[in-house]
Amino acid sequence: MVAIAITLLVFPITDLATSDPGGNVLTIINAHSGKFVTFFVTFLAIAKLWKDNHGLYRDVRAYTVPLLWTQVLWLLGIVFITFPMDVLSSADDSKFPNAAVYVGTLWLATAALFAEYLIVVLTPRLQMKDTNLRPGLIDSGIDVLAVSVAFILTLTAPQLGLKPLVILILGESSAGL
């Protein structure tokens, strides 16, 4: 499912190539730089969420219904983020609420993953033996905090567009990555 979502990201930029057959690649990239920036930001966000999700589930040996539904919520965020990404790539990212919907969707996926970590940490029977998921839980909590700050900034200062997402890079640095 995540691989499909990541694949869907490329369609808006591949349409650019077919809309200008025989065009210069650099000219197309320059003329549509916003689409390419939004594509790469979204690709990296989904890749990070996928990596973190994999980090949790490699140590999970069973599941509960709440864990399953938080995973479904996480998937909803991953799949839906392609919609606000497409809107942002063809509109002004500082126009309210474009960036806020994008960052809010990212927050949904990030918060769902944090909830998944909480469920597994608080339910030891779901974990493989000799597993320490606390570092992942802490990193996930830092991510939720960082995306929350970015979301508040996109709501209160929409002219910033997606710039508040730089906070995520700082969150990664503080987590030792």
Backbone as ProteinMPNN parsed JSONL, in Angstrom:
{"seq_chain_A": "MVAIAITLLVFPITDLATSDPGGNVLTIINAHSGKFVTFFVTFLAIAKLWKDNHGLYRDVRAYTVPLLWTQVLWLLGIVFITFPMDVLSSADDSKFPNAAVYVGTLWLATAALFAEYLIVVLTPRLQMKDTNLRPGLIDSGIDVLAVSVAFILTLTAPQLGLKPLVILILGESSAGL", "coords_chain_A": {"N_chain_A": [[0.825, -1.193, 0.0], [1.902, 1.281, 0.825], [3.978, 1.52, -0.993], [2.51, 1.837, -3.316], [1.285, 4.314, -2.809], [3.549, 5.97, -2.766], [4.338, 5.63, -5.397], [2.195, 6.838, -6.732], [2.755, 9.486, -6.322], [4.415, 10.393, -8.335], [2.953, 10.842, -10.641], [1.789, 13.533, -11.12], [4.137, 14.941, -11.859], [5.127, 13.492, -13.998], [3.202, 13.967, -15.867], [3.91, 16.457, -16.735], [5.991, 16.046, -18.52], [4.73, 14.831, -20.684], [3.055, 16.862, -21.444], [4.646, 18.655, -22.699], [6.033, 17.62, -25.161], [9.234, 16.696, -26.296], [10.409, 18.769, -25.022], [12.824, 20.668, -23.097], [14.386, 19.181, -20.379], [15.465, 20.544, -18.132], [14.3, 23.05, -18.439], [11.602, 22.435, -18.088], [11.653, 21.504, -15.418], [12.502, 23.85, -14.129], [10.394, 25.603, -14.767], [8.325, 24.461, -13.39], [9.01, 24.247, -10.707], [7.847, 24.266, -8.148], [6.116, 22.044, -8.144], [7.984, 19.982, -8.251], [9.45, 20.372, -5.884], [7.416, 19.963, -3.97], [6.822, 17.294, -4.587], [9.274, 15.989, -3.847], [9.445, 16.644, -1.09], [7.146, 15.367, -0.123], [7.678, 12.723, -0.899], [9.938, 12.165, 0.7], [8.784, 12.491, 3.246], [6.85, 10.412, 3.308], [8.566, 8.237, 2.941], [10.084, 8.369, 5.299], [8.08, 7.932, 7.243], [7.369, 5.341, 6.505], [9.753, 3.953, 6.953], [9.959, 4.29, 9.752], [7.626, 2.985, 10.552], [8.198, 0.395, 9.724], [10.329, -0.059, 11.45], [8.99, -0.341, 13.864], [7.252, -2.576, 13.402], [8.925, -4.733, 12.867], [9.525, -5.753, 15.276], [7.181, -6.695, 16.314], [4.992, -9.27, 17.225], [2.404, -10.061, 17.342], [-1.006, -8.862, 17.123], [-3.552, -6.471, 18.056], [-7.021, -5.501, 17.986], [-7.269, -2.646, 18.372], [-4.623, -1.913, 17.615], [-4.584, -2.715, 14.947], [-6.539, -0.951, 13.856], [-5.342, 1.544, 14.334], [-3.21, 1.288, 12.633], [-4.577, 1.234, 10.204], [-5.543, 3.858, 10.221], [-3.088, 5.2, 10.056], [-2.322, 4.349, 7.481], [-4.36, 5.607, 6.02], [-3.602, 8.309, 6.267], [-1.157, 8.202, 4.854], [-1.98, 7.448, 2.258], [-3.879, 9.443, 1.638], [-2.384, 11.802, 1.648], [-1.393, 12.282, -0.852], [-3.343, 13.712, -2.201], [-3.603, 16.466, -1.028], [-0.978, 17.099, -1.667], [-0.986, 17.145, -4.452], [-2.749, 19.273, -4.872], [-1.264, 21.346, -3.682], [0.95, 21.358, -5.362], [0.016, 22.524, -7.622], [-0.98, 24.94, -6.903], [-0.92, 27.927, -4.887], [1.099, 27.55, -2.143], [0.886, 29.06, 0.113], [-1.666, 29.847, 0.326], [-4.445, 29.796, 2.307], [-6.464, 26.994, 3.07], [-4.385, 25.354, 2.158], [-1.605, 24.424, 2.724], [-2.028, 23.794, 5.377], [-3.856, 21.657, 5.311], [-2.271, 19.73, 4.101], [-0.102, 19.479, 5.992], [-1.628, 18.809, 8.198], [-2.602, 16.308, 7.417], [-0.21, 14.916, 7.336], [0.336, 15.075, 10.042], [-1.71, 13.43, 11.035], [-0.909, 10.843, 10.138], [1.552, 10.661, 11.468], [0.821, 10.897, 14.177], [-0.802, 8.636, 14.39], [1.085, 6.599, 14.063], [2.605, 7.022, 16.366], [0.649, 6.356, 18.259], [0.423, 3.643, 17.644], [2.949, 2.735, 18.457], [2.665, 3.269, 21.226], [0.581, 1.48, 21.904], [1.822, -1.022, 21.417], [4.073, -0.894, 23.12], [2.803, -0.691, 25.597], [1.563, -3.114, 25.701], [2.99, -5.788, 26.304], [2.822, -8.492, 25.389], [2.545, -8.343, 22.69], [5.006, -7.898, 21.669], [8.192, -9.0, 20.373], [10.512, -11.177, 22.071], [12.891, -9.758, 24.362], [12.86, -7.117, 23.4], [13.302, -3.665, 22.915], [11.4, -1.087, 22.643], [11.229, 1.488, 23.437], [13.078, 3.611, 22.593], [12.169, 4.03, 19.936], [9.549, 4.795, 20.48], [10.008, 7.223, 21.806], [11.305, 8.692, 19.748], [9.189, 8.751, 17.931], [7.363, 10.237, 19.389], [8.717, 12.698, 19.453], [8.556, 13.291, 16.746], [5.754, 13.657, 16.464], [5.414, 15.913, 18.06], [7.013, 17.77, 16.621], [5.661, 17.86, 14.107], [3.231, 18.794, 15.03], [3.894, 21.395, 15.888], [4.644, 22.449, 13.393], [2.163, 22.256, 12.118], [0.562, 24.009, 13.643], [1.904, 26.38, 13.037], [1.382, 26.538, 10.254], [-1.312, 26.975, 10.339], [-1.572, 29.391, 11.764], [0.124, 31.153, 10.473], [-0.254, 31.239, 7.485], [1.085, 32.234, 5.276], [3.606, 31.22, 5.348], [3.557, 28.808, 4.091], [4.782, 25.622, 3.288], [7.111, 25.811, 4.678], [7.37, 25.568, 7.55], [7.785, 22.819, 7.869], [10.446, 22.327, 7.995], [11.095, 22.024, 10.579], [10.841, 19.319, 11.052], [13.214, 18.237, 10.144], [14.944, 19.212, 12.05], [13.886, 17.839, 14.222], [14.571, 15.216, 13.533], [17.34, 15.43, 13.682], [17.675, 15.879, 16.413], [16.909, 13.454, 17.351], [18.993, 11.901, 16.844], [19.511, 10.989, 14.284]], "CA_chain_A": [[0.0, 0.0, 0.0], [2.775, 2.453, 0.896], [4.686, 1.595, -2.273], [1.562, 2.389, -4.288], [1.15, 5.745, -2.513], [4.77, 6.641, -3.227], [4.302, 5.607, -6.859], [1.211, 7.828, -7.183], [3.331, 10.826, -6.22], [5.148, 10.771, -9.542], [2.067, 11.15, -11.767], [1.708, 14.957, -11.487], [5.332, 15.45, -12.545], [5.286, 12.828, -15.302], [2.287, 14.654, -16.781], [4.624, 17.613, -17.285], [6.792, 15.597, -19.668], [3.846, 14.576, -21.824], [2.419, 18.113, -21.858], [5.629, 19.396, -23.503], [6.885, 16.622, -25.816], [10.446, 17.227, -26.898], [10.877, 19.919, -24.251], [14.077, 20.561, -22.355], [14.127, 18.72, -19.01], [15.787, 21.609, -17.176], [13.288, 24.1, -18.593], [10.378, 21.927, -17.455], [11.878, 21.509, -13.965], [12.545, 25.245, -13.694], [9.061, 26.194, -14.903], [7.399, 23.809, -12.453], [9.829, 23.895, -9.537], [6.969, 23.995, -7.004], [5.656, 20.648, -8.23], [9.106, 19.098, -7.93], [9.739, 20.518, -4.449], [6.342, 19.274, -3.246], [7.027, 15.863, -4.802], [10.389, 15.49, -3.033], [9.083, 16.759, 0.331], [6.183, 14.304, 0.168], [8.38, 11.447, -1.023], [10.761, 11.987, 1.906], [7.899, 12.325, 4.404], [6.3, 9.053, 3.27], [9.674, 7.294, 3.148], [10.417, 8.38, 6.724], [6.996, 7.251, 7.953], [7.458, 3.919, 6.162], [10.924, 3.443, 7.686], [9.621, 4.232, 11.174], [6.624, 1.935, 10.698], [8.932, -0.872, 9.621], [11.097, -0.187, 12.691], [8.092, -0.859, 14.898], [6.664, -3.886, 13.115], [9.895, -5.835, 12.851], [9.564, -6.267, 16.644], [5.82, -7.041, 16.726], [4.713, -10.672, 16.877], [0.956, -10.256, 17.35], [-1.693, -7.581, 17.038], [-4.862, -6.34, 18.675], [-7.918, -4.714, 17.141], [-6.847, -1.232, 18.368], [-3.395, -1.763, 16.834], [-4.983, -2.815, 13.543], [-7.228, 0.269, 13.436], [-4.399, 2.663, 14.263], [-2.455, 1.059, 11.394], [-5.455, 1.68, 9.117], [-5.508, 5.323, 10.28], [-1.77, 5.564, 9.514], [-2.406, 4.15, 6.027], [-5.214, 6.661, 5.484], [-2.761, 9.494, 6.132], [-0.173, 7.969, 3.79], [-2.648, 7.43, 0.959], [-4.559, 10.716, 1.38], [-1.456, 12.931, 1.496], [-1.171, 12.557, -2.276], [-4.317, 14.717, -2.648], [-3.14, 17.836, -0.777], [0.275, 17.315, -2.391], [-1.338, 17.519, -5.816], [-3.303, 20.631, -4.793], [-0.153, 22.261, -3.414], [1.881, 21.443, -6.489], [-0.56, 23.335, -8.693], [-1.571, 26.143, -6.312], [-0.066, 28.681, -3.969], [1.139, 26.828, -0.866], [0.598, 29.959, 1.225], [-3.102, 30.126, 0.317], [-5.107, 29.008, 3.347], [-5.782, 26.126, 4.024], [-3.651, 24.33, 1.397], [-0.495, 23.833, 3.477], [-2.556, 23.248, 6.633], [-4.428, 20.329, 5.03], [-1.12, 18.857, 3.86], [0.595, 19.212, 7.257], [-2.585, 18.097, 9.045], [-2.592, 14.906, 6.981], [1.065, 14.382, 7.825], [0.168, 14.924, 11.491], [-2.549, 12.248, 11.25], [-0.079, 9.64, 9.98], [2.578, 10.668, 12.512], [0.155, 10.615, 15.454], [-1.244, 7.238, 14.361], [2.259, 5.758, 14.317], [2.905, 7.168, 17.793], [-0.35, 5.545, 18.962], [0.801, 2.242, 17.442], [4.058, 2.482, 19.381], [2.122, 3.215, 22.588], [-0.163, 0.227, 22.073], [2.756, -2.152, 21.485], [4.892, -0.756, 24.335], [1.953, -0.949, 26.761], [1.039, -4.48, 25.607], [4.21, -6.579, 26.072], [2.597, -9.757, 24.679], [2.62, -8.087, 21.254], [6.411, -7.692, 21.309], [9.156, -10.098, 20.36], [11.286, -11.213, 23.313], [14.079, -8.896, 24.466], [12.677, -5.97, 22.521], [13.225, -2.363, 23.564], [10.762, -0.169, 21.709], [11.169, 2.841, 24.014], [13.706, 4.629, 21.734], [11.256, 4.316, 18.826], [8.427, 5.541, 21.046], [10.493, 8.588, 22.05], [11.489, 9.322, 18.432], [7.865, 8.976, 17.376], [6.81, 11.363, 20.146], [9.389, 13.909, 18.952], [7.972, 13.561, 15.429], [4.412, 14.214, 16.659], [5.607, 17.276, 18.558], [7.521, 18.598, 15.516], [4.595, 18.072, 13.123], [2.23, 19.637, 15.699], [4.383, 22.777, 15.796], [4.528, 22.838, 11.981], [0.739, 22.408, 11.823], [0.129, 25.265, 14.27], [2.474, 27.473, 12.238], [0.68, 26.663, 8.969], [-2.634, 27.538, 10.623], [-1.488, 30.774, 12.248], [0.905, 31.962, 9.527], [-0.346, 30.51, 6.223], [2.03, 32.762, 4.29], [4.831, 30.416, 5.41], [3.413, 27.623, 3.246], [5.328, 24.383, 3.854], [8.398, 26.077, 5.342], [7.457, 25.021, 8.909], [8.197, 21.412, 7.876], [11.88, 22.278, 8.299], [11.152, 21.559, 11.968], [11.004, 17.862, 11.036], [14.647, 17.957, 10.0], [15.519, 19.451, 13.376], [13.445, 16.724, 15.057], [15.402, 14.059, 13.176], [18.686, 15.675, 14.211], [17.67, 15.709, 17.865], [16.719, 12.03, 17.629], [20.26, 11.225, 16.582], [19.529, 10.382, 12.948]], "C_chain_A": [[0.869, 1.258, 0.0], [3.528, 2.622, -0.419], [3.78, 2.176, -3.358], [1.406, 3.89, -4.074], [2.37, 6.519, -2.996], [4.796, 6.697, -4.755], [3.335, 6.661, -7.4], [1.764, 9.251, -7.158], [3.927, 11.303, -7.534], [4.222, 11.214, -10.682], [1.962, 12.636, -12.101], [2.959, 15.476, -12.203], [5.581, 14.731, -13.872], [4.337, 13.438, -16.328], [2.961, 15.858, -17.432], [5.415, 17.23, -18.531], [5.912, 15.384, -20.892], [3.153, 15.845, -22.302], [3.351, 18.969, -22.715], [6.57, 18.401, -24.186], [8.079, 17.287, -26.503], [11.015, 18.427, -26.159], [12.183, 19.628, -23.531], [13.764, 20.217, -20.898], [14.367, 19.839, -17.999], [14.781, 22.755, -17.246], [11.99, 23.688, -17.911], [10.519, 21.963, -15.935], [11.852, 22.937, -13.435], [11.156, 25.885, -13.723], [8.071, 25.649, -13.88], [8.119, 23.406, -11.168], [8.982, 23.581, -8.304], [6.472, 22.561, -6.981], [6.77, 19.685, -7.82], [9.48, 19.176, -6.451], [8.693, 19.771, -3.632], [6.467, 17.763, -3.392], [8.113, 15.328, -3.874], [10.094, 15.57, -1.537], [8.146, 15.62, 0.714], [6.833, 12.931, 0.092], [9.194, 11.172, 0.239], [9.903, 11.775, 3.149], [7.331, 10.907, 4.452], [7.398, 8.027, 3.519], [10.052, 7.218, 4.623], [9.348, 7.656, 7.541], [7.047, 5.743, 7.711], [8.612, 3.268, 6.923], [10.594, 3.283, 9.174], [8.59, 3.146, 11.457], [7.28, 0.563, 10.648], [9.74, -1.124, 10.898], [10.256, -0.714, 13.836], [7.714, -2.306, 14.604], [7.665, -5.022, 12.986], [9.995, -6.472, 14.241], [8.185, -6.627, 17.182], [5.539, -8.473, 16.293], [3.227, -10.988, 16.85], [0.302, -8.877, 17.242], [-3.001, -7.647, 17.807], [-5.729, -5.527, 17.716], [-7.546, -3.223, 17.188], [-5.568, -0.994, 17.556], [-3.712, -1.805, 15.343], [-5.623, -1.514, 13.062], [-6.32, 1.49, 13.441], [-3.507, 2.514, 13.03], [-3.278, 1.506, 10.186], [-5.485, 3.213, 9.064], [-4.189, 5.856, 9.713], [-1.781, 5.455, 7.987], [-3.275, 5.212, 5.361], [-4.409, 7.944, 5.278], [-1.777, 9.369, 4.986], [-0.827, 8.068, 2.412], [-3.264, 8.796, 0.637], [-3.59, 11.859, 1.109], [-1.156, 13.237, 0.031], [-2.15, 13.612, -2.799], [-3.87, 16.139, -2.311], [-1.802, 18.136, -1.458], [-0.017, 17.78, -3.817], [-1.92, 18.932, -5.857], [-2.173, 21.637, -4.607], [0.763, 22.426, -4.614], [1.324, 22.284, -7.629], [-1.236, 24.593, -8.164], [-0.551, 26.806, -5.402], [-0.079, 27.984, -2.612], [0.866, 27.738, 0.32], [-0.881, 30.338, 1.275], [-3.783, 29.199, 1.321], [-6.253, 28.231, 2.725], [-4.895, 25.085, 3.357], [-2.545, 23.652, 2.2], [-0.993, 23.192, 4.767], [-3.168, 21.862, 6.422], [-3.302, 19.321, 4.807], [-0.454, 18.476, 5.184], [-0.338, 18.495, 8.23], [-2.669, 16.617, 8.7], [-1.318, 14.211, 7.437], [0.995, 14.153, 9.333], [-0.651, 13.667, 11.799], [-1.719, 10.972, 11.177], [0.959, 9.536, 11.093], [1.975, 10.321, 13.874], [-0.33, 9.167, 15.515], [-0.072, 6.304, 14.638], [2.672, 5.835, 15.786], [1.929, 6.326, 18.619], [-0.042, 4.054, 18.818], [1.948, 1.864, 18.375], [3.547, 2.356, 20.812], [1.409, 1.894, 22.851], [0.797, -0.943, 22.253], [3.605, -2.082, 22.753], [4.069, -1.099, 25.579], [1.339, -2.346, 26.763], [2.207, -5.412, 25.293], [3.994, -7.881, 25.304], [2.629, -9.586, 23.159], [4.055, -8.035, 20.746], [7.182, -9.004, 21.231], [9.901, -10.06, 21.691], [12.492, -10.288, 23.206], [14.024, -7.711, 23.501], [12.592, -4.701, 23.354], [12.681, -1.364, 22.547], [10.72, 1.264, 22.232], [11.892, 3.892, 23.164], [12.819, 5.009, 20.538], [10.051, 5.115, 19.283], [8.821, 7.001, 21.265], [10.671, 9.331, 20.727], [10.141, 9.665, 17.799], [7.174, 10.143, 18.082], [7.409, 12.692, 19.709], [8.812, 14.292, 17.589], [6.586, 14.191, 15.559], [4.513, 15.66, 17.131], [6.051, 18.207, 17.422], [6.432, 18.885, 14.486], [3.484, 18.929, 13.728], [2.624, 21.108, 15.623], [4.255, 23.275, 14.356], [3.07, 23.082, 11.607], [0.205, 23.717, 12.398], [0.654, 26.465, 13.473], [1.759, 27.639, 10.9], [-0.725, 27.214, 9.165], [-2.558, 29.018, 10.961], [-0.721, 31.7, 11.312], [0.91, 31.279, 8.161], [0.625, 31.002, 5.154], [3.348, 31.993, 4.291], [4.765, 29.188, 4.507], [3.927, 26.381, 3.954], [6.644, 24.595, 4.601], [8.469, 25.551, 6.778], [7.866, 23.547, 8.975], [9.695, 21.245, 8.084], [12.079, 21.784, 9.732], [11.362, 20.05, 12.031], [12.463, 17.466, 10.906], [15.336, 18.157, 11.339], [15.135, 18.33, 14.335], [14.259, 15.472, 14.794], [16.801, 14.214, 13.755], [18.728, 15.448, 15.709], [17.483, 14.252, 18.258], [17.971, 11.224, 17.309], [20.352, 10.568, 15.223], [20.281, 11.229, 11.963]], "O_chain_A": [[0.598, 2.197, -0.748], [3.695, 3.742, -0.902], [4.241, 2.923, -4.22], [1.395, 4.658, -5.036], [2.237, 7.6, -3.571], [5.226, 7.693, -5.337], [3.62, 7.304, -8.41], [1.29, 10.118, -7.891], [3.938, 12.503, -7.81], [4.673, 11.898, -11.601], [2.038, 12.985, -13.279], [2.858, 16.354, -13.06], [6.186, 15.305, -14.777], [4.629, 13.431, -17.524], [2.619, 16.235, -18.553], [5.495, 18.004, -19.484], [6.306, 15.719, -22.01], [2.706, 15.906, -23.448], [2.901, 19.901, -23.381], [7.753, 18.331, -23.852], [7.942, 18.298, -27.192], [11.986, 19.035, -26.608], [12.584, 18.473, -23.383], [12.96, 20.896, -20.259], [13.548, 20.052, -17.105], [14.45, 23.358, -16.225], [11.352, 24.497, -17.237], [9.605, 22.406, -15.24], [11.242, 23.202, -12.4], [10.789, 26.623, -12.808], [7.087, 26.311, -13.548], [7.857, 22.339, -10.613], [9.354, 22.725, -7.501], [6.413, 21.934, -5.923], [6.525, 18.697, -7.128], [9.791, 18.157, -5.834], [9.034, 19.031, -2.71], [6.243, 17.028, -2.431], [7.904, 14.328, -3.188], [10.455, 14.661, -0.791], [8.328, 14.982, 1.751], [6.566, 12.069, 0.93], [9.144, 10.069, 0.783], [10.252, 10.97, 4.013], [7.328, 10.272, 5.506], [7.18, 7.049, 4.235], [10.311, 6.133, 5.143], [9.669, 6.861, 8.424], [6.792, 4.959, 8.626], [8.469, 2.173, 7.468], [10.914, 2.26, 9.778], [8.666, 2.464, 12.479], [6.952, -0.322, 11.439], [9.828, -2.257, 11.37], [10.752, -1.453, 14.687], [7.845, -3.168, 15.472], [7.264, -6.186, 12.996], [10.487, -7.593, 14.378], [8.032, -6.844, 18.384], [5.804, -8.852, 15.152], [2.827, -12.058, 16.391], [0.985, -7.853, 17.267], [-3.489, -8.721, 18.159], [-5.229, -4.939, 16.757], [-7.509, -2.584, 16.137], [-5.452, 0.028, 16.879], [-3.169, -1.019, 14.566], [-5.292, -1.024, 11.982], [-6.51, 2.393, 12.625], [-3.093, 3.515, 12.444], [-2.735, 2.092, 9.25], [-5.457, 3.796, 7.98], [-4.177, 6.845, 8.98], [-1.309, 6.352, 7.289], [-2.963, 5.668, 4.261], [-4.523, 8.59, 4.237], [-1.579, 10.318, 4.228], [-0.284, 8.702, 1.507], [-3.184, 9.259, -0.501], [-3.945, 12.802, 0.401], [-0.711, 14.338, -0.291], [-1.825, 14.334, -3.742], [-3.761, 16.962, -3.22], [-1.518, 19.287, -1.789], [0.629, 18.697, -4.323], [-1.62, 19.701, -6.77], [-2.127, 22.659, -5.291], [1.292, 23.511, -4.853], [2.073, 22.711, -8.507], [-1.985, 25.246, -8.891], [0.544, 26.287, -5.188], [-1.134, 27.84, -1.996], [0.637, 27.25, 1.427], [-1.303, 31.07, 2.17], [-3.709, 27.976, 1.202], [-6.968, 28.794, 1.896], [-4.668, 24.022, 3.936], [-2.549, 22.429, 2.341], [-0.457, 22.176, 5.208], [-3.013, 20.986, 7.273], [-3.379, 18.186, 5.278], [-0.263, 17.294, 5.468], [0.115, 17.657, 9.01], [-2.791, 15.773, 9.587], [-1.346, 13.059, 7.87], [1.526, 13.167, 9.844], [-0.319, 12.923, 12.722], [-1.816, 10.115, 12.055], [1.215, 8.446, 11.604], [2.552, 9.542, 14.633], [-0.276, 8.54, 16.573], [-0.22, 5.324, 15.368], [3.047, 4.824, 16.38], [2.336, 5.66, 19.571], [-0.226, 3.288, 19.764], [1.925, 0.807, 19.005], [3.947, 1.443, 21.535], [1.607, 1.267, 23.892], [0.606, -1.767, 23.147], [3.833, -3.107, 23.395], [4.579, -1.726, 26.508], [0.667, -2.724, 27.722], [2.398, -5.79, 24.137], [4.913, -8.336, 24.623], [2.728, -10.569, 22.425], [4.297, -8.116, 19.542], [6.872, -9.976, 21.92], [9.92, -9.03, 22.364], [13.039, -10.064, 22.126], [15.021, -7.357, 22.872], [11.899, -4.659, 24.37], [13.418, -0.862, 21.698], [10.227, 2.159, 21.545], [11.363, 4.994, 23.018], [12.734, 6.182, 20.177], [9.58, 6.003, 18.573], [8.053, 7.908, 20.945], [10.237, 10.475, 20.598], [9.974, 10.732, 17.209], [6.484, 10.94, 17.446], [6.702, 13.694, 19.605], [8.602, 15.472, 17.308], [6.271, 15.147, 14.851], [3.781, 16.528, 16.655], [5.521, 19.309, 17.281], [6.289, 20.022, 14.036], [2.857, 19.712, 13.015], [1.79, 21.965, 15.33], [3.807, 24.399, 14.126], [2.77, 24.014, 10.861], [-0.517, 24.449, 11.721], [-0.065, 27.442, 13.263], [1.55, 28.767, 10.454], [-1.274, 27.849, 8.264], [-3.381, 29.809, 10.5], [-0.906, 32.916, 11.361], [1.95, 30.792, 7.717], [0.951, 30.262, 4.226], [4.125, 32.098, 3.343], [5.796, 28.593, 4.191], [3.55, 26.115, 5.095], [7.225, 23.634, 5.104], [9.542, 25.119, 7.2], [8.257, 23.072, 10.041], [10.164, 20.133, 8.326], [13.111, 21.195, 10.054], [11.994, 19.553, 12.963], [12.899, 16.474, 11.49], [16.204, 17.373, 11.723], [15.944, 17.912, 15.163], [14.602, 14.744, 15.725], [17.382, 13.252, 14.258], [19.695, 14.891, 16.23], [17.849, 13.851, 19.363], [17.997, 10.006, 17.486], [21.182, 9.682, 15.021], [20.392, 10.864, 10.793]]}, "name": "protein", "num_of_chains": 1, "seq": "MVAIAITLLVFPITDLATSDPGGNVLTIINAHSGKFVTFFVTFLAIAKLWKDNHGLYRDVRAYTVPLLWTQVLWLLGIVFITFPMDVLSSADDSKFPNAAVYVGTLWLATAALFAEYLIVVLTPRLQMKDTNLRPGLIDSGIDVLAVSVAFILTLTAPQLGLKPLVILILGESSAGL"}
